[in-house]
Amino acid sequence: VSEAVPESAMDIETLDGFLCALAVGPEAVTLGEALPFIWSDDPGTGAAPAWQSPDQHARITGLIGRMYAELAEAVAAEEQVEPLIVEPEDDDPDAAEMAAQLGIGWAMGFIAGMTLREDAWQAWVTSEGGDEDLKLIERLASDEAPAEERKGLVDELPSLLEDCAGFWRGMSAA
């Protein structure tokens, strides 16, 4: 939400989905490689934050790096990862609108994360179970899923992430 970053920068929910994809994905992605995608939906344009100082740059990229490292450590330790998805409070005046958008940003971030290693992800996408998991993520990313369905889709994400990470662990052990 800082004015230092481009308007096209990922919000925290989208960032979490993006970093989750990197953490459970088939190949390592460095933070330096990921940052242009975090700042812009078109990283080739060179959109980058207008940092107020080197300290601000270091603080923000450090926070993102720690978030990524914590997700990667949880996945490596085979701990369940809970996606960071903002759910509406019942008394929130925008609750209905928020419920209709629940999980879209996270799912869009996850899909964006997959694009960094698109070819490598194909083994999971075409696997038994992986294809269904991807359909769930795509359904969540679309605005076609009704609000009453979204909460159920979001509730399935921790298991999906666990299955995905397990798939890649199994592939590396084979």
N, C-alpha and C positions, 0 to 999 in steps of 0.2 A: 504493500500500500504506500510505500515511500514514493515521493516525487522524484527521487534519484533514479528509479528504474523505469524503463519504457512501459507504456500502457499495455503492451502485448506480453509483459512478463507474467509468468505463472503465479497464481495465488497459492496460498499455503496448501490448500486441498489438492490442487492440480500437481503441485510440487511433490506432495507425498505420494500420489499415484505414480508419478514419473520415477521417483527414487525407489519406490517399491519394485517397479519393473526392472530397474537396474540391479537391485539387490537380489532378486530371485531369478534373474535372467541367465542366459547360457554362457555369456562371456563378460569378463571384467570391462568396465567403462570407467575411465578416470573422471574425476570431478572437472578437470580442465576441458575435457571433451564435452561434458554434459552442460557446462555453464552457458554456452551460447544458445542452447535449446531452452534453458530456463528463462533467459532474458527476452527471448523473442520467438514467436511462432514461425518466423522465417529467419533462422540464424545466419543465413548467407547474406543478409542485408547489412550486417554489422551493427545492428541495434545493440547497444550496451548501456549499462547504467552510467549516469553522470554523477560519479561519486563526489561527495563534498570534500573528502579527504582520503588519504591512503588508509587511515585508521578505520574509516567507515567501510571501505572496500574490504579490508582484512576481517573486520567484525562480521559483516554479512556473509561473505564467502566462507568464513570459518563456521558460522552457524549452519549453513547449508552442508558443509563438509561433515560436521558432527552429526547432523540428521541422517545423512547418507551412511556414515560409518556405523551409527547405532542400528539402522535397519539391516545393514550387511552383517553386523555381529549377531543380531537376533536370528537372522536366517542361518548363519553358519552354526549357531548353537542349537538349531532346530527348535527355536522358541516360536510361539504363535505371534504373528504380527497383526496388530489391530490398525486398520487404515484410519487415517485422520480425516474424518468426514463430519462436517458441521451439520448436526441435526437440529431441527427447529424445536423451540420450546412451545408447549401448548398455548401459552398466553402471549406468544409473539404475534403481533398484528400481521406479519408476513409469513406466518407458519404454513398456510396453504401453498403459497408460491414457492417457499423453500422446499416443502415436501415434494412438489412437482419437479424440482431440480436436483433432488437429493442424489448425490453420488456422481453426477454428470462430470464435474470437474476432475474428480479422482480418476474416473474411468478414462477420460480424455488424456490425462497425464500418463496413465499406465500405457495406453496405446502409443503415445508419443515416445515413451521410454523404449518400447519394443522396436521402434523404427531405427534406433541407433545400432541395432544388431539384427535387422529384419531377416536376413538370410538364415542366421543361426536360430532364430525363433521358429523357423518352419518345422523343425522336428517336433516341437511341442504342439504347434498349431494343428499338425496333421495326425497327432497321436490320439489314441483312444482316451477320452477324457479331456485332453487339451482343447480339442475342437469345441466341446461343450462349454468349457471354461471361457474360451474366447467369445463364444456367443453370449454368455452372461455379461462379460465386460462390455461387449458391443451394445447389448440391450440397455445396460446401465448408462452408457455414453450417449445413447439416443434420447431425444425428447419424446419418443413415442411410448415409453413405458409409463403407465399411470402411477400416480403418487402412491396408491395403495400397494403396488407391486415393488416399488423402489426399496422400501425398508427391508423386505425379504432378500432382495438382491444384495444389498449392502451387508446384511447379516451373513451371507455366504462367502464374502471376500476373505476372511481369515483362513478358512479351509482351502479356498482356491489358491491363495498364496503359498500355503503349506504344501499343497499338492504340486504346484508348479516348481517350487524349490526342490521337492523330493524327486520330481522327474529329472531335473538336471543333475542331482546327486547320483541318481541311478545311471544316468548316461555316462557320467565321468567314471563310475565304478566299473562299467562294462568294458 
